[in-house]
Amino acid sequence: MIAALLSLSLAAEPCGVPLPAPGPPPWTTGEVASYDLSLFGLLRAGSLELEAERPMPGGKVVPLRARARTDPSVENLLRLTAVAFSWVNVRTMLPERYREEAEEDGVHKVSDAFLSPPGPTIDLAYEIGGEKKTARVPRQATVLDAVSAVYALRRARLAPGDRFCFDLLGRGRVYRVRGAVAARRETLETVLGKIETLRIDARASDAGRPEDPAREMHAWISTDDRRLFVAAVGEIDLGPIQLSLAGIRGGGR
């Protein structure tokens, strides 16, 4: 994300990841943000937690963790418990490793990717129901993952009209993401009251299934000093999905 790194890794790209805003990150160690997960805009389907953990020895890498779980009320549609870790470089906010582990409808799934140093391909190792496989996907842009992308956007210096692109890892797949910040700020009603936000509009195409239509995603980041990830809507295989901030604790903020 810093200028020197971008000049090397993104020289041939028409866009890149947003640069970080000056100063420290808008979160501190131990901050836990919780979210309600809904399907079809109505049905509560589960919960998500995002946590910034203590930096590893040396202070150069910080683990970011996500935990997701579906509710028993939707087990006829999906039964899922999952945890994901993104180990990111404190200075650049770029992930050095990303790992997911999940129980999905009774099937154990694991995916793992080492991303540092960056190379021309994204190399994945994954396991589904005990069967181990590997995959290699050409890298087209800076690589983020489903966890580090949230924190990178929170820390980013965003302004209406800004455009960005990156390769995104999630659920054992690689997506090509292109997006922009909406022209106008929006105020959302949340559990913390009314919050002014920037809306981020993006389209994600599956690198392994280029024939599939791209999926639209929208996320809202608060404009205050906390730069909270307030809400998101998008599309999964089951249909429309929505995340809404349910609470935030810890982290000294």
C-alpha positions as a Markdown table, in Angstrom:
| # | Residue | x | y | z |
|---|---|---|---|---|
| 1 | Met | 0.0 | 0.0 | 0.0 |
| 2 | Ile | 2.8 | 2.4 | 0.6 |
| 3 | Ala | 4.1 | 4.3 | -2.4 |
| 4 | Ala | 7.3 | 2.4 | -2.8 |
| 5 | Leu | 5.6 | -1.0 | -2.8 |
| 6 | Leu | 2.9 | 0.2 | -5.2 |
| 7 | Ser | 5.4 | 1.5 | -7.6 |
| 8 | Leu | 6.9 | -2.0 | -7.8 |
| 9 | Ser | 3.9 | -4.3 | -7.6 |
| 10 | Leu | 1.2 | -2.2 | -9.4 |
| 11 | Ala | 3.3 | -0.4 | -12.1 |
| 12 | Ala | 1.4 | -2.2 | -14.9 |
| 13 | Glu | -2.0 | -2.1 | -13.3 |
| 14 | Pro | -4.7 | 0.5 | -14.2 |
| 15 | Cys | -5.6 | 0.8 | -10.5 |
| 16 | Gly | -4.6 | -0.5 | -7.1 |
| 17 | Val | -5.6 | -0.6 | -3.5 |
| 18 | Pro | -6.3 | 2.7 | -1.7 |
| 19 | Leu | -3.4 | 4.2 | 0.1 |
| 20 | Pro | -3.6 | 4.3 | 3.9 |
| 21 | Ala | -4.5 | 7.5 | 5.7 |
| 22 | Pro | -1.7 | 9.2 | 7.7 |
| 23 | Gly | -1.3 | 8.2 | 11.3 |
| 24 | Pro | -2.0 | 5.0 | 13.2 |
| 25 | Pro | -4.8 | 2.5 | 12.3 |
| 26 | Pro | -8.3 | 3.6 | 13.5 |
| 27 | Trp | -8.5 | 0.5 | 15.7 |
| 28 | Thr | -6.4 | -0.9 | 18.6 |
| 29 | Thr | -5.5 | -4.4 | 19.7 |
| 30 | Gly | -8.4 | -6.3 | 21.0 |
| 31 | Glu | -11.2 | -4.4 | 19.2 |
| 32 | Val | -14.0 | -6.9 | 18.4 |
| 33 | Ala | -16.8 | -5.9 | 16.0 |
| 34 | Ser | -19.9 | -8.1 | 15.8 |
| 35 | Tyr | -22.4 | -8.3 | 13.0 |
| 36 | Asp | -25.8 | -9.8 | 12.3 |
| 37 | Leu | -26.0 | -11.8 | 9.1 |
| 38 | Ser | -29.3 | -11.8 | 7.2 |
| 39 | Leu | -30.4 | -13.7 | 4.0 |
| 40 | Phe | -32.8 | -12.3 | 1.5 |
| 41 | Gly | -32.9 | -9.0 | 3.4 |
| 42 | Leu | -35.2 | -10.5 | 6.0 |
| 43 | Leu | -34.1 | -13.7 | 7.6 |
| 44 | Arg | -31.5 | -13.6 | 10.3 |
| 45 | Ala | -29.1 | -16.3 | 9.4 |
| 46 | Gly | -26.1 | -16.0 | 11.8 |
| 47 | Ser | -23.4 | -13.8 | 13.1 |
| 48 | Leu | -19.9 | -12.6 | 12.3 |
| 49 | Glu | -17.1 | -11.3 | 14.6 |
| 50 | Leu | -14.0 | -9.4 | 13.4 |
| 51 | Glu | -11.1 | -9.0 | 15.8 |
| 52 | Ala | -7.7 | -7.3 | 15.6 |
| 53 | Glu | -5.4 | -9.5 | 17.8 |
| 54 | Arg | -2.1 | -8.7 | 19.5 |
| 55 | Pro | 0.9 | -8.2 | 17.1 |
| 56 | Met | 3.2 | -11.2 | 16.8 |
| 57 | Pro | 6.7 | -11.1 | 18.3 |
| 58 | Gly | 8.7 | -8.3 | 16.6 |
| 59 | Gly | 5.6 | -6.2 | 16.0 |
| 60 | Lys | 5.7 | -6.4 | 12.2 |
| 61 | Val | 2.8 | -8.7 | 11.7 |
| 62 | Val | -0.7 | -8.6 | 13.2 |
| 63 | Pro | -3.3 | -11.4 | 13.1 |
| 64 | Leu | -6.8 | -10.4 | 12.1 |
| 65 | Arg | -9.5 | -12.9 | 12.9 |
| 66 | Ala | -13.0 | -13.6 | 11.7 |
| 67 | Arg | -15.5 | -16.0 | 13.2 |
| 68 | Ala | -18.8 | -16.8 | 11.4 |
| 69 | Arg | -21.7 | -19.1 | 12.5 |
| 70 | Thr | -25.1 | -19.7 | 11.1 |
| 71 | Asp | -28.2 | -20.0 | 13.3 |
| 72 | Pro | -30.0 | -23.3 | 13.8 |
| 73 | Ser | -33.1 | -21.6 | 12.2 |
| 74 | Val | -31.4 | -21.8 | 8.8 |
| 75 | Glu | -29.7 | -25.2 | 9.0 |
| 76 | Asn | -32.0 | -26.5 | 6.3 |
| 77 | Leu | -30.3 | -23.9 | 4.0 |
| 78 | Leu | -26.8 | -23.9 | 5.4 |
| 79 | Arg | -24.9 | -25.1 | 8.5 |
| 80 | Leu | -21.7 | -23.3 | 8.9 |
| 81 | Thr | -19.1 | -22.6 | 11.5 |
| 82 | Ala | -15.9 | -21.0 | 10.3 |
| 83 | Val | -12.8 | -19.1 | 11.4 |
| 84 | Ala | -10.4 | -17.2 | 9.2 |
| 85 | Phe | -7.0 | -15.6 | 10.0 |
| 86 | Ser | -5.2 | -13.0 | 8.0 |
| 87 | Trp | -1.6 | -12.2 | 9.1 |
| 88 | Val | -1.0 | -8.7 | 7.8 |
| 89 | Asn | 2.1 | -6.6 | 7.6 |
| 90 | Val | 1.6 | -3.7 | 10.0 |
| 91 | Arg | 3.3 | -1.2 | 7.8 |
| 92 | Thr | 1.5 | -2.0 | 4.5 |
| 93 | Met | -1.6 | -3.8 | 5.7 |
| 94 | Leu | -1.0 | -6.4 | 3.0 |
| 95 | Pro | -1.6 | -10.0 | 4.0 |
| 96 | Glu | 1.3 | -12.4 | 4.2 |
| 97 | Arg | -0.8 | -15.5 | 4.9 |
| 98 | Tyr | -4.5 | -16.2 | 4.8 |
| 99 | Arg | -6.1 | -19.4 | 6.3 |
| 100 | Glu | -9.8 | -20.5 | 6.5 |
| 101 | Glu | -11.2 | -23.5 | 8.3 |
| 102 | Ala | -14.9 | -24.4 | 8.3 |
| 103 | Glu | -17.5 | -27.0 | 8.9 |
| 104 | Glu | -20.0 | -26.6 | 6.1 |
| 105 | Asp | -23.0 | -28.9 | 6.1 |
| 106 | Gly | -21.0 | -31.5 | 7.8 |
| 107 | Val | -18.0 | -31.2 | 5.5 |
| 108 | His | -14.6 | -30.0 | 6.9 |
| 109 | Lys | -13.0 | -27.5 | 4.6 |
| 110 | Val | -9.6 | -25.8 | 4.9 |
| 111 | Ser | -7.8 | -23.4 | 2.6 |
| 112 | Asp | -4.3 | -21.8 | 3.1 |
| 113 | Ala | -2.3 | -19.3 | 1.0 |
| 114 | Phe | 1.1 | -17.8 | 1.7 |
| 115 | Leu | 1.3 | -14.4 | 0.0 |
| 116 | Ser | 4.7 | -13.0 | 0.9 |
| 117 | Pro | 6.8 | -12.3 | -1.0 |
| 118 | Pro | 4.3 | -11.5 | -3.8 |
| 119 | Gly | 4.7 | -13.5 | -7.0 |
| 120 | Pro | 3.1 | -13.8 | -10.4 |
| 121 | Thr | 0.6 | -16.4 | -9.1 |
| 122 | Ile | -1.6 | -17.0 | -6.1 |
| 123 | Asp | -0.8 | -20.5 | -4.8 |
| 124 | Leu | -3.6 | -22.1 | -2.8 |
| 125 | Ala | -3.6 | -25.3 | -0.7 |
| 126 | Tyr | -7.0 | -26.6 | 0.3 |
| 127 | Glu | -8.7 | -29.6 | 1.7 |
| 128 | Ile | -12.3 | -30.6 | 1.3 |
| 129 | Gly | -13.6 | -33.6 | 3.3 |
| 130 | Gly | -10.1 | -35.0 | 3.7 |
| 131 | Glu | -9.1 | -34.6 | 0.0 |
| 132 | Lys | -6.1 | -32.3 | -0.4 |
| 133 | Lys | -5.6 | -30.3 | -3.5 |
| 134 | Thr | -3.7 | -27.3 | -4.8 |
| 135 | Ala | -4.4 | -24.5 | -7.2 |
| 136 | Arg | -2.4 | -21.8 | -8.9 |
| 137 | Val | -4.2 | -18.6 | -10.1 |
| 138 | Pro | -2.5 | -15.8 | -12.1 |
| 139 | Arg | -2.2 | -12.7 | -10.0 |
| 140 | Gln | -3.6 | -9.6 | -11.7 |
| 141 | Ala | -3.5 | -7.0 | -8.8 |
| 142 | Thr | -2.5 | -6.6 | -5.2 |
| 143 | Val | -3.9 | -9.5 | -3.2 |
| 144 | Leu | -6.2 | -9.0 | -0.2 |
| 145 | Asp | -8.4 | -11.5 | 1.5 |
| 146 | Ala | -11.9 | -11.4 | 2.9 |
| 147 | Val | -10.6 | -10.3 | 6.4 |
| 148 | Ser | -7.7 | -8.0 | 5.5 |
| 149 | Ala | -9.8 | -6.2 | 2.9 |
| 150 | Val | -12.2 | -4.9 | 5.6 |
| 151 | Tyr | -9.3 | -3.5 | 7.6 |
| 152 | Ala | -7.5 | -2.1 | 4.6 |
| 153 | Leu | -10.6 | -0.1 | 3.6 |
| 154 | Arg | -11.1 | 1.1 | 7.2 |
| 155 | Arg | -7.5 | 2.4 | 7.2 |
| 156 | Ala | -7.6 | 3.8 | 3.6 |
| 157 | Arg | -7.7 | 7.4 | 2.6 |
| 158 | Leu | -11.0 | 7.3 | 0.8 |
| 159 | Ala | -12.8 | 10.1 | -0.9 |
| 160 | Pro | -15.9 | 10.2 | -3.1 |
| 161 | Gly | -15.1 | 9.1 | -6.7 |
| 162 | Asp | -11.9 | 7.1 | -5.7 |
| 163 | Arg | -11.5 | 3.9 | -7.7 |
| 164 | Phe | -9.6 | 0.8 | -6.7 |
| 165 | Cys | -9.0 | -2.8 | -7.7 |
| 166 | Phe | -7.5 | -5.9 | -6.1 |
| 167 | Asp | -7.5 | -9.7 | -6.1 |
| 168 | Leu | -9.5 | -11.1 | -3.3 |
| 169 | Leu | -9.2 | -14.5 | -1.5 |
| 170 | Gly | -12.3 | -16.0 | 0.1 |
| 171 | Arg | -13.7 | -19.5 | 0.6 |
| 172 | Gly | -10.9 | -21.1 | -1.4 |
| 173 | Arg | -11.5 | -18.9 | -4.5 |
| 174 | Val | -9.9 | -15.9 | -6.0 |
| 175 | Tyr | -12.0 | -12.9 | -7.1 |
| 176 | Arg | -11.1 | -9.9 | -9.3 |
| 177 | Val | -12.6 | -6.9 | -7.5 |
| 178 | Arg | -13.1 | -3.5 | -9.0 |
| 179 | Gly | -14.8 | -0.7 | -7.1 |
| 180 | Ala | -15.4 | 2.9 | -6.4 |
| 181 | Val | -16.4 | 5.2 | -3.6 |
| 182 | Ala | -19.9 | 6.7 | -4.1 |
| 183 | Ala | -20.2 | 10.4 | -4.9 |
| 184 | Arg | -22.3 | 11.2 | -1.9 |
| 185 | Arg | -22.0 | 10.4 | 1.8 |
| 186 | Glu | -24.9 | 8.5 | 3.4 |
| 187 | Thr | -26.2 | 8.4 | 6.9 |
| 188 | Leu | -27.2 | 5.0 | 8.3 |
| 189 | Glu | -29.2 | 4.2 | 11.4 |
| 190 | Thr | -27.2 | 1.7 | 13.5 |
| 191 | Val | -27.1 | 0.2 | 17.0 |
| 192 | Leu | -24.7 | 3.1 | 17.7 |
| 193 | Gly | -27.1 | 5.7 | 16.4 |
| 194 | Lys | -26.9 | 7.6 | 13.2 |
| 195 | Ile | -23.5 | 7.3 | 11.5 |
| 196 | Glu | -22.3 | 9.2 | 8.4 |
| 197 | Thr | -20.7 | 6.8 | 6.0 |
| 198 | Leu | -19.0 | 6.4 | 2.6 |
| 199 | Arg | -20.6 | 3.8 | 0.4 |
| 200 | Ile | -18.2 | 1.5 | -1.5 |
| 201 | Asp | -19.6 | -0.1 | -4.7 |
| 202 | Ala | -17.7 | -3.1 | -6.1 |
| 203 | Arg | -18.1 | -5.9 | -8.6 |
| 204 | Ala | -16.3 | -9.2 | -8.1 |
| 205 | Ser | -15.7 | -11.8 | -10.8 |
| 206 | Asp | -14.6 | -15.4 | -10.0 |
| 207 | Ala | -11.1 | -15.9 | -11.5 |
| 208 | Gly | -11.8 | -19.6 | -11.8 |
| 209 | Arg | -15.2 | -19.1 | -13.4 |
| 210 | Pro | -14.8 | -16.2 | -15.8 |
| 211 | Glu | -18.0 | -17.2 | -17.6 |
| 212 | Asp | -20.1 | -16.5 | -14.5 |
| 213 | Pro | -21.6 | -13.0 | -14.2 |
| 214 | Ala | -19.8 | -10.7 | -11.8 |
| 215 | Arg | -21.4 | -10.2 | -8.4 |
| 216 | Glu | -22.1 | -6.8 | -7.0 |
| 217 | Met | -21.1 | -5.8 | -3.4 |
| 218 | His | -21.7 | -2.7 | -1.4 |
| 219 | Ala | -20.1 | -1.7 | 1.9 |
| 220 | Trp | -20.4 | 1.3 | 4.2 |
| 221 | Ile | -17.4 | 2.7 | 6.2 |
| 222 | Ser | -18.0 | 5.4 | 8.8 |
| 223 | Thr | -16.4 | 8.8 | 8.2 |
| 224 | Asp | -15.5 | 9.5 | 11.8 |
| 225 | Asp | -12.1 | 8.6 | 13.5 |
| 226 | Arg | -13.2 | 5.0 | 14.2 |
| 227 | Arg | -13.7 | 4.3 | 10.4 |
| 228 | Leu | -16.1 | 1.5 | 11.4 |
| 229 | Phe | -17.2 | -1.2 | 8.9 |
| 230 | Val | -20.9 | -0.5 | 9.4 |
| 231 | Ala | -22.7 | -2.7 | 6.9 |
| 232 | Ala | -22.4 | -4.7 | 3.7 |
| 233 | Val | -24.7 | -6.3 | 1.2 |
| 234 | Gly | -23.8 | -8.8 | -1.5 |
| 235 | Glu | -24.6 | -12.0 | -3.2 |
| 236 | Ile | -23.7 | -15.6 | -2.3 |
| 237 | Asp | -24.7 | -18.9 | -3.9 |
| 238 | Leu | -27.9 | -19.0 | -1.6 |
| 239 | Gly | -28.9 | -15.5 | -2.6 |
| 240 | Pro | -28.7 | -11.9 | -1.3 |
| 241 | Ile | -26.8 | -11.5 | 2.0 |
| 242 | Gln | -26.5 | -8.6 | 4.4 |
| 243 | Leu | -24.2 | -7.7 | 7.3 |
| 244 | Ser | -25.2 | -5.1 | 9.9 |
| 245 | Leu | -23.1 | -3.9 | 12.8 |
| 246 | Ala | -24.4 | -5.3 | 16.1 |
| 247 | Gly | -21.8 | -4.0 | 18.5 |
| 248 | Ile | -18.2 | -3.1 | 19.1 |
| 249 | Arg | -16.1 | -3.7 | 22.2 |
| 250 | Gly | -12.6 | -3.6 | 23.5 |
| 251 | Gly | -9.6 | -2.0 | 21.8 |
| 252 | Gly | -9.7 | 1.1 | 24.0 |
| 253 | Arg | -11.9 | 3.1 | 21.7 |
